[in-house]
């Protein structure tokens, strides 16, 4: 088949685009939004609700996931297998047949109960966040108060100093002008852990650097200039990058938007009296949710240690079983003692009898006690924090988080500014109740 020059080029271009889509997935796609007087006229993606959801389970998968997580602990798996042998043939067990499966079942039931309570707490916490209110520009030009869960892509939000940003937004205009730029400072401590304030700049196409203009802080008039087209990247978990392109009808130029124009959800507005922001991501598509692992199953250090030592004890019990079988065979009066086990079923079942006997080396209530202590400590820690006025509000949504407190291998200290001495002096270190004083 003969191809001309244009067909060959077009074919290789299609292959190149296919490689880009395969390598970058949804990141290579762009979301297109057309605005008309501050309202969304056309959007290339379906609208979603701005619902904050950190629940790990749903009604249809709660029992399967919790049972699987509880039974994937090695000690529970091994003891469950031993218990099934005891239930199938009670004559093999030197103990009562329910002596092993009862604590294992109790441990699994308590774990399911604990996860149910914690998931209810997470749902209650999410509901409080979704029911918070903010101000949004309405179609008639007025400012209306809406819930966070009712925010949609393309809404223009009006936020004041001290407000928490309810969705990912692009900064349009602020009440602070410095060096002919409308800027604001945001506190990203709850977003990326940085305690210093981060500077954000408004789009130069939408900012008004003259403070006394009639459009400044007047949404009914300001919204008339918000007519144009916005293209930006699809939702992704890269918190250090944002790329978009803004074109307004009043200006023939295009503006490239970067992370400096982007304010993520969960940050706090600082050092500006007010700002306008255009919503670009909501709900599960925000960078906070895309980069987080709320639904990931976490295992504490103590749980990992319990699994490791349970595995060692299981290996030790199987080793004792093997040694005991060898001793029994060696003490047999038959010359060909290897055939004794094969031909005599009673003696052959001694392997399972000895395995049941030595399985008691693994504490059957180990995980039950661990979960109980973590569950009680969770509420105790929250009560102590509130009573001692250490923080205003403490919320722990995972019971095994407390188990990892204190497991610090390295402490990294950073000093902002110029170092005047070559050493640090640690004034005090709070470890539960005692105070330790020492010099590094």
C-alpha positions as CSV (number, residue, x, y, z in Angstrom):
1,X,0.0,0.0,0.0
2,X,1.4,3.4,-0.9
3,X,1.3,6.3,1.5
4,X,1.9,9.9,0.7
5,X,4.0,12.2,2.9
6,X,1.0,13.7,4.8
7,X,-0.5,10.3,5.6
8,X,2.8,9.0,7.1
9,X,3.1,12.1,9.2
10,X,-0.5,11.8,10.4
11,X,0.0,8.1,11.3
12,X,3.1,8.8,13.4
13,X,1.3,11.7,15.1
14,X,-1.5,9.4,16.1
15,X,1.0,6.9,17.5
16,X,2.7,9.7,19.4
17,X,-0.6,10.9,20.9
18,X,-1.4,7.3,21.9
19,X,1.9,7.0,23.7
20,X,1.3,10.2,25.6
21,X,-2.2,9.1,26.7
22,X,-0.7,5.7,27.7
23,X,2.2,7.2,29.7
24,X,0.4,10.1,31.3
25,X,-3.2,8.9,31.4
26,X,-5.7,11.6,32.5
27,X,-2.9,14.1,33.2
28,X,-2.5,14.7,29.4
29,X,-6.2,15.7,29.1
30,X,-7.5,19.1,29.7
31,X,-10.7,20.3,31.3
32,X,-12.4,23.1,29.3
33,X,-14.7,25.7,31.0
34,X,-16.5,28.5,29.3
35,X,-17.6,31.4,31.4
36,X,-20.2,34.1,30.8
37,X,-20.5,36.9,33.3
38,X,-19.1,34.8,36.2
39,X,-21.3,31.8,35.4
40,X,-20.4,28.5,33.8
41,X,-21.9,28.3,30.3
42,X,-20.1,25.1,29.1
43,X,-18.0,22.5,31.0
44,X,-16.3,19.5,29.4
45,X,-16.7,17.3,32.5
46,X,-19.7,16.3,34.6
47,X,-20.4,18.3,37.7
48,X,-19.7,16.6,41.1
49,X,-20.7,17.5,44.6
50,X,-18.0,18.9,46.8
51,X,-18.3,16.2,49.5
52,X,-15.5,15.5,51.8
53,X,-15.4,11.8,52.5
54,X,-12.8,9.9,54.6
55,X,-14.9,6.8,55.3
56,X,-13.1,3.5,54.7
57,X,-16.1,1.3,54.2
58,X,-19.5,1.3,52.6
59,X,-22.6,-0.7,53.6
60,X,-22.0,-3.4,51.0
61,X,-18.3,-3.9,51.7
62,X,-18.0,-3.3,55.5
63,X,-18.2,-6.9,56.6
64,X,-16.1,-8.4,53.8
65,X,-13.3,-5.8,54.3
66,X,-13.2,-5.9,58.1
67,X,-13.3,-9.7,58.2
68,X,-10.6,-9.9,55.7
69,X,-8.4,-7.4,57.5
70,X,-9.0,-9.1,60.9
71,X,-8.2,-12.6,59.5
72,X,-5.2,-11.6,57.5
73,X,-3.2,-11.3,60.7
74,X,-1.0,-14.3,60.7
75,X,-1.8,-15.4,64.2
76,X,-5.5,-15.4,63.5
77,X,-5.0,-17.3,60.3
78,X,-2.9,-20.0,61.9
79,X,-5.1,-20.4,64.9
80,X,-8.2,-20.5,62.7
81,X,-6.8,-23.4,60.7
82,X,-6.0,-25.3,64.0
83,X,-9.5,-24.6,65.2
84,X,-11.1,-26.0,62.1
85,X,-9.1,-29.2,62.6
86,X,-10.3,-29.4,66.2
87,X,-13.9,-28.9,65.1
88,X,-13.8,-31.5,62.3
89,X,-12.4,-34.2,64.6
90,X,-12.7,-33.3,68.3
91,X,-10.8,-36.6,69.3
92,X,-7.6,-35.2,67.9
93,X,-7.5,-32.3,70.4
94,X,-6.2,-32.8,73.9
95,X,-8.2,-29.7,74.9
96,X,-11.8,-28.6,74.6
97,X,-12.6,-28.0,70.9
98,X,-13.8,-24.4,71.5
99,X,-10.7,-23.3,73.5
100,X,-9.0,-21.8,70.4
101,X,-11.7,-20.7,68.1
102,X,-13.5,-18.8,70.9
103,X,-10.8,-16.1,71.6
104,X,-10.0,-15.9,67.8
105,X,-13.7,-15.3,67.1
106,X,-13.9,-12.8,69.9
107,X,-10.9,-10.9,68.6
108,X,-12.5,-10.7,65.1
109,X,-15.8,-9.5,66.5
110,X,-14.2,-6.8,68.6
111,X,-12.1,-5.7,65.6
112,X,-15.3,-5.4,63.5
113,X,-17.0,-3.5,66.3
114,X,-14.1,-1.1,66.7
115,X,-13.9,-0.4,62.9
116,X,-17.7,0.2,62.9
117,X,-17.4,2.8,65.7
118,X,-14.4,4.5,64.1
119,X,-16.2,4.7,60.7
120,X,-19.2,6.3,62.3
121,X,-16.9,8.9,63.9
122,X,-15.3,9.6,60.5
123,X,-18.8,9.9,58.9
124,X,-19.8,12.4,61.7
125,X,-16.7,14.4,61.2
126,X,-17.1,14.5,57.4
127,X,-20.7,15.7,57.9
128,X,-19.6,18.6,60.0
129,X,-17.1,19.7,57.4
130,X,-19.6,19.4,54.5
131,X,-22.2,21.4,56.4
132,X,-19.9,24.4,56.8
133,X,-21.0,27.5,54.8
134,X,-19.3,30.0,52.5
135,X,-20.2,32.8,50.2
136,X,-20.7,32.3,46.4
137,X,-21.5,34.7,43.6
138,X,-25.1,34.1,42.4
139,X,-26.4,34.4,38.9
140,X,-28.2,37.6,39.7
141,X,-24.9,39.2,40.9
142,X,-25.6,39.0,44.6
143,X,-23.6,36.9,47.2
144,X,-25.4,33.9,48.6
145,X,-24.5,31.7,51.5
146,X,-24.2,28.0,50.6
147,X,-22.9,24.8,52.2
148,X,-19.6,23.4,51.2
149,X,-21.2,20.3,49.8
150,X,-23.2,22.5,47.3
151,X,-20.1,24.1,45.7
152,X,-19.6,23.2,42.0
153,X,-16.9,23.7,39.4
154,X,-17.1,27.2,38.0
155,X,-18.5,28.9,41.1
156,X,-16.9,32.2,42.1
157,X,-16.3,32.1,45.9
158,X,-16.0,35.2,48.1
159,X,-13.7,34.5,51.0
160,X,-12.4,36.8,53.8
161,X,-9.4,36.7,56.1
162,X,-9.4,33.6,58.3
163,X,-11.6,31.5,56.1
164,X,-10.8,27.9,55.2
165,X,-10.8,27.3,51.4
166,X,-13.6,24.9,50.8
167,X,-12.4,23.7,47.3
168,X,-9.5,24.1,44.9
169,X,-9.7,27.5,43.4
170,X,-7.8,29.8,41.1
171,X,-7.2,33.2,42.6
172,X,-9.0,36.0,40.6
173,X,-8.6,39.1,42.8
174,X,-7.8,40.1,46.3
175,X,-8.1,43.1,48.6
176,X,-4.3,43.5,48.9
177,X,-2.2,45.0,46.1
178,X,1.6,45.0,46.3
179,X,4.0,45.9,43.5
180,X,1.1,46.1,41.1
181,X,0.0,42.6,41.9
182,X,-3.1,41.4,43.8
183,X,-1.8,38.9,46.2
184,X,-2.7,37.0,49.4
185,X,-0.9,34.8,51.9
186,X,-2.2,31.4,52.7
187,X,-1.4,29.0,55.6
188,X,-0.8,25.5,54.1
189,X,0.0,23.8,57.4
190,X,-2.9,21.4,57.1
191,X,-2.3,20.8,53.4
192,X,1.5,20.2,53.0
193,X,2.7,20.6,56.6
194,X,4.6,23.8,56.0
195,X,4.2,26.3,58.9
196,X,5.3,29.3,56.9
197,X,2.9,31.4,54.9
198,X,2.8,30.9,51.1
199,X,2.3,33.8,48.7
200,X,-0.4,33.4,46.0
201,X,-0.9,35.8,43.0
202,X,-4.1,36.6,41.2
203,X,-4.4,36.2,37.5
204,X,-3.3,39.4,35.8
205,X,-6.3,39.2,33.5
206,X,-8.8,39.2,36.4
207,X,-7.0,41.3,39.0
208,X,-7.8,45.0,39.6
209,X,-4.8,46.8,40.9
210,X,-6.6,50.1,41.4
211,X,-8.2,49.8,44.9
212,X,-10.7,52.6,44.5
213,X,-12.3,51.3,41.3
214,X,-16.0,50.6,41.5
215,X,-15.4,47.0,40.4
216,X,-13.1,46.2,43.4
217,X,-14.9,44.0,45.9
218,X,-18.2,44.5,44.1
219,X,-19.2,41.2,42.6
220,X,-22.3,42.5,40.7
221,X,-20.0,44.7,38.6
222,X,-16.9,42.5,38.8
223,X,-18.6,39.4,37.3
224,X,-19.3,41.1,34.0
225,X,-15.6,40.9,33.1
226,X,-15.5,37.1,33.8
227,X,-16.4,36.1,30.3
228,X,-14.0,33.8,28.5
229,X,-12.5,30.3,28.3
230,X,-10.4,28.4,30.8
231,X,-8.4,25.2,30.2
232,X,-6.6,23.4,32.9
233,X,-5.2,19.9,33.7
234,X,-7.4,17.0,34.8
235,X,-7.5,16.0,38.5
236,X,-4.2,14.6,39.8
237,X,-2.3,14.2,43.0
238,X,0.7,16.3,42.2
239,X,0.6,19.1,44.9
240,X,3.6,20.9,43.4
241,X,2.2,21.5,40.0
242,X,-0.8,23.2,38.3
243,X,-1.1,24.2,34.7
244,X,-3.9,26.1,33.1
245,X,-4.7,28.6,30.3
246,X,-7.1,31.6,30.7
247,X,-8.5,33.7,27.8
248,X,-10.9,36.5,28.5
249,X,-13.2,38.1,25.9
250,X,-12.0,41.6,26.9
251,X,-8.3,40.8,26.3
252,X,-6.8,39.1,23.2
253,X,-3.9,37.6,25.3
254,X,-3.8,34.2,26.9
255,X,-2.4,33.8,30.4
256,X,-0.6,30.7,31.6
257,X,-1.7,29.8,35.1
258,X,0.7,28.0,37.5
259,X,0.8,26.8,41.0
260,X,1.3,30.4,42.1
261,X,-2.3,31.2,41.1
262,X,-3.7,28.0,42.6
263,X,-5.0,27.7,46.2
264,X,-5.8,24.2,47.4
265,X,-8.6,23.1,49.6
266,X,-7.9,23.2,53.3
267,X,-5.6,26.2,53.4
268,X,-6.4,29.3,55.5
269,X,-6.6,32.8,54.0
270,X,-4.1,35.2,55.6
271,X,-3.0,38.9,55.2
272,X,-5.9,40.0,52.9
273,X,-9.3,41.3,53.8
274,X,-11.1,39.4,51.0
275,X,-10.6,37.5,47.7
276,X,-12.5,36.1,44.7
277,X,-11.6,32.6,43.7
278,X,-12.8,30.4,40.8
279,X,-13.5,26.8,41.7
280,X,-11.7,24.2,39.5
281,X,-11.8,21.0,41.5
282,X,-14.3,19.7,44.0
283,X,-14.9,16.6,46.2
284,X,-12.8,13.6,45.4
285,X,-11.0,15.5,42.6
286,X,-9.3,18.0,44.8
287,X,-5.5,17.7,45.1
288,X,-5.9,17.0,48.8
289,X,-8.0,13.9,48.2
290,X,-6.1,12.8,45.1
291,X,-2.8,12.8,47.0
292,X,-4.1,11.4,50.2
293,X,-4.6,7.7,51.3
294,X,-7.6,7.9,53.5
295,X,-8.8,4.4,52.5
296,X,-5.5,2.8,52.7
297,X,-5.2,0.1,55.4
298,X,-2.6,1.0,57.9
299,X,-0.7,-1.4,60.2
300,X,0.9,-0.1,63.3
301,X,4.4,-1.1,64.5
302,X,3.0,-3.3,67.3
303,X,0.7,-5.1,64.9
304,X,3.6,-5.8,62.5
305,X,5.7,-7.1,65.5
306,X,2.8,-9.3,66.6
307,X,2.5,-10.8,63.1
308,X,6.3,-11.4,63.0
309,X,6.4,-13.1,66.4
310,X,3.3,-15.1,65.6
311,X,5.0,-16.4,62.5
312,X,8.1,-17.3,64.5
313,X,6.0,-19.1,67.1
314,X,4.0,-21.0,64.4
315,X,7.3,-22.1,62.8
316,X,8.6,-23.1,66.2
317,X,5.4,-25.2,66.9
318,X,5.7,-26.9,63.5
319,X,9.3,-27.6,64.3
320,X,8.4,-29.1,67.7
321,X,5.7,-31.2,65.9
322,X,8.3,-32.5,63.5
323,X,10.8,-33.4,66.3
324,X,8.0,-35.1,68.3
325,X,7.0,-37.2,65.3
326,X,10.7,-38.2,64.7
327,X,11.0,-39.2,68.4
328,X,7.8,-41.2,68.3
329,X,8.9,-43.0,65.1
330,X,12.4,-43.7,66.6
331,X,10.9,-45.3,69.7
332,X,8.6,-47.5,67.6
333,X,9.3,-51.3,67.8
334,X,8.5,-51.8,64.1
335,X,11.5,-52.2,61.9
336,X,10.0,-50.2,59.0
337,X,8.6,-47.4,61.1
338,X,8.0,-45.2,58.2
339,X,5.2,-47.4,57.0
340,X,3.6,-47.3,60.4
341,X,2.2,-43.9,59.8
342,X,1.0,-44.6,56.3
343,X,-0.8,-47.9,57.3
344,X,-2.2,-46.9,60.7
345,X,-4.5,-43.9,60.5
346,X,-4.5,-43.3,64.2
347,X,-0.8,-42.9,64.4
348,X,-0.9,-40.8,61.2
349,X,-3.3,-38.3,62.8
350,X,-0.8,-37.7,65.6
351,X,0.7,-35.1,63.4
352,X,-2.4,-33.0,63.7
353,X,-2.7,-33.8,67.4
354,X,0.8,-32.5,68.1
355,X,0.2,-29.5,65.9
356,X,-2.9,-28.6,68.0
357,X,-0.9,-29.1,71.2
358,X,2.0,-26.9,70.2
359,X,-0.3,-24.2,68.7
360,X,-1.0,-23.0,72.2
361,X,2.5,-21.3,72.1
362,X,0.7,-18.5,70.1
363,X,-1.4,-16.4,72.5
364,X,-4.9,-16.5,71.1
365,X,-5.9,-13.2,72.8
366,X,-2.9,-11.3,71.6
367,X,-4.7,-9.2,68.9
368,X,-7.7,-8.8,71.1
369,X,-5.7,-7.2,73.9
370,X,-3.8,-5.0,71.4
371,X,-7.1,-3.7,69.8
372,X,-8.7,-3.2,73.2
373,X,-5.8,-1.1,74.5
374,X,-5.6,1.0,71.3
375,X,-9.4,1.6,71.3
376,X,-9.5,2.7,75.0
377,X,-6.3,4.8,74.6
378,X,-7.9,6.6,71.7
379,X,-10.7,8.1,73.8
380,X,-8.3,8.6,76.8
381,X,-5.9,10.6,74.7
382,X,-8.6,12.8,73.3
383,X,-10.1,13.5,76.8
384,X,-6.6,14.4,78.2
385,X,-5.9,16.8,75.3
386,X,-9.2,18.6,75.9
387,X,-8.8,18.7,79.7
388,X,-5.2,19.9,79.7
389,X,-6.0,22.6,77.1
390,X,-3.1,21.5,75.0
391,X,-5.1,21.9,71.8
392,X,-8.6,23.1,71.1
393,X,-9.7,20.0,69.2
394,X,-8.1,16.6,68.6
395,X,-9.7,14.0,66.3
396,X,-8.2,10.5,65.9
397,X,-9.9,8.5,63.2
398,X,-7.6,5.4,63.2
399,X,-7.0,3.4,66.4
400,X,-3.5,2.2,65.5
401,X,-2.1,5.8,65.1
402,X,-1.4,6.0,68.8
403,X,0.7,2.8,68.6
404,X,3.2,4.6,66.3
405,X,3.6,7.6,68.5
406,X,7.1,7.6,70.0
407,X,8.6,5.3,67.4
408,X,11.0,8.0,66.2
409,X,14.3,6.9,64.8
410,X,15.6,10.4,63.7
411,X,14.7,13.9,64.8
412,X,15.4,16.5,62.1
413,X,15.6,20.1,63.3
414,X,15.5,23.1,61.0
415,X,16.3,26.7,61.9
416,X,14.8,29.6,59.9
417,X,17.4,32.4,59.4
418,X,21.1,32.6,59.7
419,X,23.0,30.3,62.0
420,X,25.0,32.2,64.6
421,X,26.3,29.2,66.4
422,X,27.4,25.7,65.4
423,X,25.1,23.9,67.8
424,X,21.5,23.7,68.9
425,X,20.2,23.9,72.5
426,X,17.0,21.9,73.1
427,X,15.2,23.7,76.0
428,X,12.7,20.9,76.8
429,X,11.3,17.7,75.4
430,X,7.7,16.7,76.4
431,X,7.4,12.9,76.8
432,X,3.9,12.1,78.2
433,X,4.2,13.7,81.7
434,X,7.9,14.0,82.6
435,X,10.0,16.9,81.3
436,X,13.6,16.1,80.2
437,X,16.2,18.8,80.0
438,X,19.4,18.3,78.0
439,X,21.8,20.0,75.6
440,X,22.8,18.7,72.2
